[in-house]
Amino acid sequence: MAQAKRIGILTSGGDCPGLNAAIRGVGKTAIRTFGMEAIGFINGFQGLVSGEHVELSEESLSGILTMGGTILGTSREKPFKAEPGDVGRKQEQILATIERLRLDCVVCIGGNGTMKTAHKLSKTGANVVGIPKTIDNDVWGTDLSFGYDSALNVATEAIDRLHTTANSHRRIMVVEVMGHGAGWLALSSGLASGGDVVLIPEIAWDEALVARFLKDRAVRGKSYSIVVVAEGIALPAEATAQGMSAGRWVAKRISELTGLETRETILGYTQRGGSPTPMDRILATRLGTAAAGLIAAGDYGKMVALQGTEITSIPLKDTAGRVKTVPPDHALVRGSRLLGTCFGDA
């Protein structure tokens, strides 16, 4: 009989809801269905470099589906992004770890940076499979990444709650949400919560137009307004020099330009924590089981992805170094405009 395959699993980059569901999905499928052995690397690529790991079993993977965070820990270690000599040393350590632990494949669960690193790892000759996760929904090649739906729920609920405070005090509430350079989270939470102004990185905004829109709302008897701001919007040099976040800067300028009482709320890491939504549990599980299937078939150098309603896979080289941003004419943008949402450009 052929020797059972042995795989390593790691989670890298920022944490998000659904990581444990993905670990469980790939691990349990590999062990139960395909008779593989599985280990988990501690703290992402740091563990792959150092060799620090734990053995995974059906028992250790039970009961983690609903848990937030990651049982393996994570880090932002990028072994192929350092000084040339350091890169060579870490590459040697990684390949030595893979050989010593007799690994047939390394499963890398993470966002854009992780997929880029996974591709570089695959170019060394290692067998790699990627699973996309991020609350930003900006991994190229997949319609959705797990973690996004959970963050969207948190952001939407927070904005819903701010409606009542804004109405009670007759003020403008500015809410900053995460997303890096992509506006998916701000766009969707703004639409879901009835935001009056939504500012995203993909659409150039004019503070004078935003102020005029908000003053007009006040003149028309609207007692309050909600402004949803993506953290990655373009800011003037003055804001950068003062070290101000996007939400704080926007609130400051709205107050100065309109004379209306304005407050800001920065949701921050609350969007990344907690138990995953049912949708994220299902998506992470589907991606995990599909990853195990690729390994069983010996189909390496791929990232599993959701396209439409089906789980498929794409070459890691196709997603590495690319970011999925919001097209300015996206259906969600068009629909929001029809509802009267201001994007600061008209």
Phi and psi in degrees as a GROMACS rama.xvg file:
@    title "Ramachandran Plot"
@    xaxis  label "Phi"
@    yaxis  label "Psi"
@TYPE xy
-69.3049  145.769  ALA-2
-67.1472  139.875  GLN-3
-63.7931  141.651  ALA-4
-67.0715  153.369  LYS-5
-129.824  126.843  ARG-6
-122.49  154.586  ILE-7
-114.998  143.359  GLY-8
-124.668  135.826  ILE-9
-139.303  152.863  LEU-10
-117.191  132.879  THR-11
-134.785  155.639  SER-12
83.7902  -161.951  GLY-13
-65.9995  146.339  GLY-14
-73.3183  160.747  ASP-15
-162.994  157.645  CYS-16
-61.6182  136.82  PRO-17
108.676  -10.2223  GLY-18
-61.1439  -44.4058  LEU-19
-66.6327  -34.5761  ASN-20
-62.9642  -38.1355  ALA-21
-69.8188  -42.5766  ALA-22
-57.9374  -46.1543  ILE-23
-62.2131  -43.4433  ARG-24
-61.2583  -48.7471  GLY-25
-73.9433  -40.1371  VAL-26
-67.3921  -49.7842  GLY-27
-67.259  -37.6195  LYS-28
-66.3279  -42.5115  THR-29
-61.1907  -42.9209  ALA-30
-76.3326  -50.878  ILE-31
-75.2289  -47.9141  ARG-32
-85.5158  -39.1246  THR-33
-109.255  2.29808  PHE-34
65.1901  27.7396  GLY-35
-86.3327  168.301  MET-36
-107.413  147.405  GLU-37
-136.611  142.471  ALA-38
-127.723  160.362  ILE-39
-120.674  130.483  GLY-40
-84.667  138.081  PHE-41
-83.8548  130.244  ILE-42
60.018  49.3728  ASN-43
64.2394  -139.486  GLY-44
-67.1978  -18.2226  PHE-45
-58.7757  -43.5724  GLN-46
-67.0963  -33.7896  GLY-47
-68.3319  -35.4733  LEU-48
-71.1611  -47.896  VAL-49
-82.7794  -21.0107  SER-50
87.5427  3.38477  GLY-51
-69.8299  125.262  GLU-52
-156.322  169.065  HIS-53
-130.789  148.147  VAL-54
-76.1377  138.159  GLU-55
-107.372  140.719  LEU-56
-136.973  169.793  SER-57
-56.5439  -39.4812  GLU-58
-65.1762  -44.7041  GLU-59
-70.04  -20.1214  SER-60
-93.6586  -3.89269  LEU-61
-82.6452  143.121  SER-62
81.8293  8.3641  GLY-63
-106.175  -4.30451  ILE-64
-54.0993  -42.308  LEU-65
-92.6057  -3.73044  THR-66
-79.4051  139.76  MET-67
-78.3092  176.564  GLY-68
69.5511  -155.91  GLY-69
-144.758  129.679  THR-70
-66.8903  -17.1967  ILE-71
-93.0567  -10.7256  LEU-72
76.1843  164.446  GLY-73
-146.579  167.881  THR-74
-158.789  171.718  SER-75
-104.455  26.6375  ARG-76
-59.9737  127.769  GLU-77
-124.438  89.4822  LYS-78
-63.6637  -17.7823  PRO-79
-103.346  10.9833  PHE-80
-125.057  83.5943  LYS-81
-162.199  -169.723  ALA-82
-63.5573  145.127  GLU-83
-48.9559  -46.395  PRO-84
-63.7203  -37.6198  GLY-85
-68.8944  -38.8203  ASP-86
-60.4708  -45.8397  VAL-87
-60.9761  -41.0023  GLY-88
-65.3224  -45.6149  ARG-89
-66.7691  -36.3342  LYS-90
-62.681  -42.1882  GLN-91
-62.6312  -40.2784  GLU-92
-65.5189  -41.0665  GLN-93
-62.5025  -49.123  ILE-94
-64.7904  -33.6978  LEU-95
-67.4756  -38.7748  ALA-96
-62.201  -45.8438  THR-97
-61.4372  -41.9976  ILE-98
-69.6942  -44.2771  GLU-99
-62.8648  -38.3426  ARG-100
-89.7328  2.63283  LEU-101
57.0927  47.8494  ARG-102
-88.0194  132.754  LEU-103
-87.3037  -21.1054  ASP-104
-162.185  147.775  CYS-105
-113.311  125.488  VAL-106
-97.1885  118.447  VAL-107
-107.188  115.678  CYS-108
-105.893  117.283  ILE-109
178.81  -169.094  GLY-110
-97.3554  -150.35  GLY-111
-57.4353  -47.5553  ASN-112
-61.7712  -39.8755  GLY-113
-65.9361  -41.3547  THR-114
-66.4189  -34.1474  MET-115
-66.2682  -43.9884  LYS-116
-66.1163  -39.6098  THR-117
-60.701  -40.0847  ALA-118
-64.442  -43.2259  HIS-119
-63.7163  -37.0278  LYS-120
-64.716  -40.4285  LEU-121
-65.0875  -29.1859  SER-122
-71.7508  -15.5445  LYS-123
-79.6285  -7.71154  THR-124
106.676  -5.52774  GLY-125
-74.179  148.09  ALA-126
-85.153  124.38  ASN-127
-135.752  143.018  VAL-128
-132.056  135.303  VAL-129
-107.425  147.152  GLY-130
-126.491  121.506  ILE-131
-82.3853  131.423  PRO-132
-139.399  144.542  LYS-133
175.647  142.264  THR-134
-74.4287  -14.4495  ILE-135
-81.3651  -17.2275  ASP-136
59.2883  33.0178  ASN-137
-111.862  14.7048  ASP-138
-76.751  122.908  VAL-139
-70.7671  137.683  TRP-140
103.426  -9.60923  GLY-141
-126.659  136.978  THR-142
-65.3459  -35.5083  ASP-143
-139.834  146.577  LEU-144
-114.168  143.714  SER-145
-69.575  151.908  PHE-146
104.537  -31.8308  GLY-147
-66.2504  -47.0869  TYR-148
-63.2482  -38.9325  ASP-149
-63.9405  -45.3208  SER-150
-64.3494  -38.2301  ALA-151
-62.5814  -40.3981  LEU-152
-62.7351  -42.7687  ASN-153
-64.448  -47.7358  VAL-154
-62.7522  -42.9711  ALA-155
-64.7809  -43.7329  THR-156
-63.0544  -39.6106  GLU-157
-63.1334  -44.3003  ALA-158
-66.7933  -38.7057  ILE-159
-55.1809  -44.0469  ASP-160
-67.3166  -34.2815  ARG-161
-70.8713  -21.6223  LEU-162
-56.8315  -44.8471  HIS-163
-68.5154  -38.4902  THR-164
-66.6731  -44.6917  THR-165
-60.5898  -41.3663  ALA-166
-67.6618  -41.5506  ASN-167
-63.3798  -37.1195  SER-168
-101.302  0.96091  HIS-169
54.347  54.0743  ARG-170
-134.347  170.223  ARG-171
-94.1917  129.883  ILE-172
-110.81  122.505  MET-173
-101.722  125.743  VAL-174
-118.547  119.816  VAL-175
-95.8311  127.844  GLU-176
-117.395  162.531  VAL-177
-75.5672  -176.945  MET-178
142.595  -5.64059  GLY-179
53.8463  -126.324  HIS-180
-92.9541  12.1914  GLY-181
-117.868  143.537  ALA-182
-100.844  14.1953  GLY-183
-57.0742  -46.3208  TRP-184
-68.2583  -42.6757  LEU-185
-66.0276  -43.6054  ALA-186
-61.3768  -49.7902  LEU-187
-71.6747  -41.2851  SER-188
-68.4559  -33.9253  SER-189
-65.2031  -41.8861  GLY-190
-68.0703  -42.819  LEU-191
-68.8477  -27.7044  ALA-192
-106.011  3.39408  SER-193
74.9063  37.7715  GLY-194
-64.4366  140.582  GLY-195
-84.919  -35.4027  ASP-196
-126.433  133.828  VAL-197
-129.978  120.956  VAL-198
-112.849  121.336  LEU-199
-127.194  157.04  ILE-200
-61.7364  -28.3099  PRO-201
-78.5126  -11.8984  GLU-202
-122.082  116.653  ILE-203
-61.8296  133.244  ALA-204
-118.997  151.274  TRP-205
-118.094  119.013  ASP-206
-62.5731  -30.3505  GLU-207
-66.8727  -38.7944  ALA-208
-67.4898  -39.376  LEU-209
-63.5783  -44.5399  VAL-210
-62.954  -41.3774  ALA-211
-64.0397  -41.2168  ARG-212
-62.0933  -44.1434  PHE-213
-70.6755  -37.2018  LEU-214
-66.337  -38.5982  LYS-215
-63.2539  -39.344  ASP-216
-61.051  -42.2073  ARG-217
-63.9873  -41.3871  ALA-218
-63.3671  -35.2309  VAL-219
-81.0693  6.07642  ARG-220
92.3797  8.65907  GLY-221
-74.5821  119.498  LYS-222
-76.034  -18.7168  SER-223
-156.318  167.236  TYR-224
-143.236  149.942  SER-225
-114.488  126.617  ILE-226
-116.925  117.539  VAL-227
-101.267  125.363  VAL-228
-122.309  127.468  VAL-229
-77.9426  139.409  ALA-230
-61.8249  -22.2032  GLU-231
-97.957  14.3044  GLY-232
-65.3936  156.025  ILE-233
-68.5886  134.493  ALA-234
-124.959  151.324  LEU-235
-69.2033  162.637  PRO-236
-58.3429  -32.6382  ALA-237
-59.8278  -42.4572  GLU-238
-65.3683  -42.3018  ALA-239
-63.8587  -42.3965  THR-240
-61.8537  -33.6658  ALA-241
-86.4182  -1.74832  GLN-242
65.3947  31.5805  GLY-243
-90.7917  140.269  MET-244
-74.0792  166.615  SER-245
-59.076  -47.2001  ALA-246
-62.6351  -42.3482  GLY-247
-66.4631  -41.5996  ARG-248
-65.0693  -45.5465  TRP-249
-61.5616  -43.2946  VAL-250
-62.0082  -41.3481  ALA-251
-61.6084  -47.0831  LYS-252
-70.533  -36.8756  ARG-253
-61.7724  -44.7004  ILE-254
-60.7114  -43.5824  SER-255
-69.3569  -38.0478  GLU-256
-84.2133  -24.9773  LEU-257
-108.279  -25.1093  THR-258
74.9738  7.23625  GLY-259
-91.4993  145.706  LEU-260
-63.8457  126.537  GLU-261
-135.173  137.276  THR-262
-132.243  151.217  ARG-263
-117.482  149.649  GLU-264
-131.489  126.745  THR-265
-107.879  112.156  ILE-266
-70.7619  -35.1808  LEU-267
57.3515  -141.329  GLY-268
-71.3203  -8.3696  TYR-269
-59.3936  -24.6149  THR-270
-73.707  -16.3842  GLN-271
-101.269  -10.0631  ARG-272
-100.906  176.044  GLY-273
87.9531  178.077  GLY-274
-71.8289  141.786  SER-275
-70.2763  149.972  PRO-276
-67.7679  161.378  THR-277
-53.764  -39.5565  PRO-278
-61.8136  -42.6885  MET-279
-69.6191  -34.9488  ASP-280
-61.9315  -43.3304  ARG-281
-67.848  -46.7635  ILE-282
-63.3575  -45.6953  LEU-283
-61.2908  -38.8353  ALA-284
-66.9485  -44.6036  THR-285
-61.8976  -43.1764  ARG-286
-65.381  -39.3321  LEU-287
-64.9408  -45.7069  GLY-288
-66.1  -35.6052  THR-289
-66.2582  -37.5854  ALA-290
-62.3026  -41.89  ALA-291
-62.5613  -37.2517  ALA-292
-64.0487  -38.9463  GLY-293
-62.9757  -42.1293  LEU-294
-63.3408  -44.3902  ILE-295
-59.5632  -34.4312  ALA-296
-85.7907  -5.05458  ALA-297
71.3201  26.1171  GLY-298
-99.0887  86.3677  ASP-299
-99.1483  176.097  TYR-300
70.9142  26.8549  GLY-301
-122.459  158.165  LYS-302
-117.07  128.953  MET-303
-71.9948  150.519  VAL-304
-153.451  153.419  ALA-305
-98.6354  121.631  LEU-306
-128.918  112.289  GLN-307
70.7304  -122.831  GLY-308
-106.624  0.775342  THR-309
-107.834  146.104  GLU-310
-89.4905  128.229  ILE-311
-135.473  -160.861  THR-312
-148.29  154.734  SER-313
-134.309  156.574  ILE-314
-62.5827  139.626  PRO-315
-57.8976  -32.6859  LEU-316
-65.1952  -23.9468  LYS-317
-76.7561  -28.24  ASP-318
-99.6464  -22.9768  THR-319
-59.9174  126.364  ALA-320
80.4139  4.58849  GLY-321
-112.303  149.575  ARG-322
-126.616  135.255  VAL-323
-91.9254  106.422  LYS-324
-103.776  173.318  THR-325
-81.4689  119.961  VAL-326
-63.6803  132.934  PRO-327
-56.7742  -22.7913  PRO-328
-104.946  21.1364  ASP-329
-57.8664  151.558  HIS-330
-56.6648  -36.0737  ALA-331
-68.6825  -33.9141  LEU-332
-68.9677  -46.372  VAL-333
-61.2436  -43.4723  ARG-334
-64.1317  -39.8884  GLY-335
-64.3601  -41.1679  SER-336
-61.7257  -38.7838  ARG-337
-62.5082  -28.5945  LEU-338
-82.103  -6.40953  LEU-339
98.4566  9.71806  GLY-340
-67.3866  137.41  THR-341
-97.6767  129.412  CYS-342
-105.651  9.32675  PHE-343
79.6364  9.16  GLY-344
-116.723  -1.96748  ASP-345
